[in-house]
């Protein structure tokens, strides 16, 4: 009888372990992708994610790809639909997409990319790099102290810097709060110029250009979608802009300390493979960062403003 009971318990344990590791035993997987808005940086991150995951899973993975066209409410609708369809994993591209996915489920693994600060995005105090929940991913944060130093290096005679960003984006506020004291320590007088939506971008940019020698725009999705409007104002005012990321710099900046969004998307895809194939616990996965950073300049805008960048800067392709 004891042997029988032992055998039953052993079989129960095997079945339990199989159930807990069910995702690792599956022959096919469905991954929902919620991207905030169509934009070169976010597009590159999504492509990198799909490339990495497809390399590991091949035709075993199906992607349900949705774009929210810049609307947070649409992100919520998309993520709730993914949950109802019982996808195996959700990839959230940009902060509103992450917030929507985290609100939609606490059981389906959520990996996010193009997130500047996960702690701010998720309202986690005393951020340690691990959420402890069903969420992890990759950050697009470049060293802010390096970006502040870039402003001083390129514009040694400047006195005033304006930080221009969308106040509705938590990640932008985090960057502004972090870089402002760094700029002030370098001797700049710093002012903030914020807009709540794209309709106010031109007027706020005009005010910033009128008050400051140089502008700094952090990694900001709203600003990125309005880069042309910002450039029209700033170029006319001959006010140079240092940007938080490459694609924003292509549209309106003279220089950036940049990452590759394809790289952080690819790293996010590798994390997804670890979860789906190996059963890795997402709640214990540390948020990962870009492997390298590059000093880049916008050759066209630098020429238009008479700026000659140092030799270690690379022209944006």
MOZI-V230590 format. One record per residue. RES is the residue in one letter. SS is DSSP state (alpha for helix, beta for strand, coil for the rest). D_CENTER is the distance of its C-alpha to the mean C-alpha in Angstrom with 1 decimal. Layout:
BEGIN
res->[RES;RES]
ss->[SS;SS]
d_center->[D_CENTER;D_CENTER]
END
This chain:
BEGIN
res->[X;X;X;X;X;X;X;X;X;X;X;X;X;X;X;X;X;X;X;X;X;X;X;X;X;X;X;X;X;X;X;X;X;X;X;X;X;X;X;X;X;X;X;X;X;X;X;X;X;X;X;X;X;X;X;X;X;X;X;X;X;X;X;X;X;X;X;X;X;X;X;X;X;X;X;X;X;X;X;X;X;X;X;X;X;X;X;X;X;X;X;X;X;X;X;X;X;X;X;X;X;X;X;X;X;X;X;X;X;X;X;X;X;X;X;X;X;X;X;X;X;X;X;X;X;X;X;X;X;X;X;X;X;X;X;X;X;X;X;X;X;X;X;X;X;X;X;X;X;X;X;X;X;X;X;X;X;X;X;X;X;X;X;X;X;X;X;X;X;X;X;X;X;X;X;X;X;X;X;X;X;X;X;X;X;X;X;X;X;X;X;X;X;X;X;X;X;X;X;X;X;X;X;X;X;X;X;X;X;X;X;X;X;X;X;X;X;X;X;X;X;X;X;X;X;X;X;X;X;X;X;X;X;X;X;X;X;X;X;X;X;X;X;X;X;X;X;X;X;X;X;X;X;X;X;X;X;X;X;X;X;X;X;X;X;X;X;X;X;X;X;X;X;X;X;X;X;X;X;X;X;X;X;X;X;X;X;X;X;X;X;X;X;X;X;X;X;X;X;X;X;X;X;X;X;X;X;X;X;X;X;X;X;X;X;X;X]
ss->[coil;alpha;alpha;alpha;alpha;alpha;alpha;alpha;alpha;alpha;alpha;alpha;alpha;alpha;alpha;alpha;alpha;alpha;alpha;alpha;coil;alpha;alpha;alpha;alpha;coil;coil;coil;beta;beta;beta;beta;beta;beta;beta;coil;coil;coil;coil;alpha;alpha;alpha;alpha;alpha;alpha;alpha;alpha;alpha;alpha;alpha;alpha;alpha;alpha;alpha;alpha;alpha;alpha;alpha;alpha;alpha;beta;beta;beta;beta;beta;beta;beta;coil;coil;coil;coil;alpha;alpha;alpha;alpha;alpha;alpha;alpha;alpha;alpha;alpha;alpha;alpha;alpha;coil;coil;coil;coil;beta;beta;beta;beta;beta;coil;alpha;alpha;alpha;alpha;alpha;alpha;alpha;alpha;alpha;alpha;coil;coil;coil;coil;beta;beta;beta;beta;beta;beta;beta;coil;coil;alpha;alpha;alpha;alpha;alpha;coil;coil;coil;coil;coil;coil;coil;coil;coil;coil;coil;coil;beta;beta;beta;beta;beta;coil;coil;coil;coil;alpha;alpha;alpha;alpha;alpha;alpha;alpha;alpha;alpha;alpha;alpha;coil;coil;coil;coil;coil;beta;beta;beta;beta;beta;beta;beta;coil;coil;coil;alpha;alpha;alpha;alpha;alpha;alpha;alpha;alpha;alpha;alpha;alpha;alpha;alpha;alpha;alpha;alpha;coil;coil;coil;beta;beta;beta;beta;beta;beta;beta;coil;coil;alpha;alpha;alpha;alpha;alpha;alpha;alpha;alpha;alpha;alpha;alpha;alpha;alpha;alpha;coil;coil;beta;beta;beta;beta;coil;coil;coil;alpha;alpha;alpha;alpha;alpha;coil;alpha;alpha;alpha;alpha;alpha;alpha;alpha;alpha;alpha;alpha;alpha;coil;coil;beta;beta;beta;beta;coil;coil;alpha;alpha;alpha;alpha;alpha;alpha;alpha;coil;coil;beta;beta;beta;beta;coil;coil;alpha;alpha;alpha;alpha;alpha;alpha;alpha;alpha;alpha;alpha;alpha;alpha;alpha;alpha;alpha;alpha;alpha;alpha;coil;coil;coil;alpha;alpha;alpha;coil;coil;coil;beta;coil;coil;coil;coil;coil;beta;beta;beta;beta;coil;alpha;alpha;alpha;alpha;alpha;alpha;alpha;coil;coil;coil;coil;coil;coil;coil;coil;beta;beta;coil;coil]
d_center->[59.1;56.9;55.8;55.0;52.9;51.0;50.4;49.1;46.7;45.5;44.9;43.1;40.8;40.1;39.3;37.0;35.1;34.8;33.5;30.9;29.7;30.1;26.7;27.7;31.0;29.8;30.6;27.8;24.4;22.5;18.7;17.3;14.1;12.8;10.7;10.5;12.1;13.5;12.1;12.4;8.9;7.8;11.4;11.2;8.6;10.9;13.9;13.0;12.7;15.9;17.6;17.3;18.4;21.1;22.4;23.0;24.2;25.6;27.2;26.8;23.4;23.1;19.9;19.9;17.3;16.9;15.2;15.4;16.2;14.2;16.2;15.1;18.6;18.2;15.2;17.7;20.4;18.5;17.5;21.1;22.5;20.7;22.2;25.6;25.5;24.9;22.2;21.8;18.0;15.2;11.8;9.4;6.8;5.0;6.8;10.3;10.3;9.6;12.3;14.5;14.5;15.3;18.0;19.4;20.2;20.8;22.3;20.3;17.7;14.1;11.3;7.7;4.9;1.5;2.9;5.1;8.2;9.2;12.7;12.3;10.4;13.2;16.0;16.8;19.3;20.1;16.8;17.8;14.9;16.2;16.1;19.6;18.8;17.8;14.1;12.1;9.4;7.3;5.4;4.6;7.4;10.6;13.9;14.6;18.3;18.2;16.9;19.7;22.2;21.3;22.3;25.6;26.2;26.0;27.7;30.3;32.4;29.9;30.6;28.1;24.3;22.6;19.1;18.0;15.3;15.0;16.5;15.3;11.6;11.6;8.8;10.8;13.9;12.9;12.3;15.6;17.4;16.6;17.4;20.4;22.8;21.9;22.9;25.9;27.0;27.1;29.6;27.7;28.4;25.0;24.7;21.9;21.8;19.8;19.9;19.4;18.9;19.3;23.1;23.3;21.1;24.2;26.5;24.1;23.4;27.1;27.8;25.3;26.9;30.3;29.7;27.8;28.3;24.6;21.4;18.0;14.9;11.6;8.2;9.2;9.1;12.8;13.9;12.4;14.5;17.4;17.3;20.8;22.3;21.0;22.5;25.7;26.3;25.3;27.1;30.2;30.1;29.6;26.8;24.3;20.5;18.3;14.6;11.4;10.3;12.7;12.6;13.1;15.7;17.4;18.1;19.3;18.8;21.3;19.2;15.9;15.0;12.5;10.7;10.9;8.2;11.1;11.6;8.5;9.1;12.7;12.4;10.9;14.0;16.2;15.4;16.3;19.5;20.4;20.3;22.1;24.6;25.3;24.7;22.4;21.8;18.1;19.0;19.9;17.0;15.3;11.5;11.2;10.1;10.6;14.4;15.3;14.9;17.1;18.9;18.9;21.0;21.6;25.3;26.4;25.3;26.5;29.8;30.1;29.7;31.8;29.2;29.9;27.0;28.0;28.8;25.9;23.4;22.6;22.8;19.8;21.2]
END
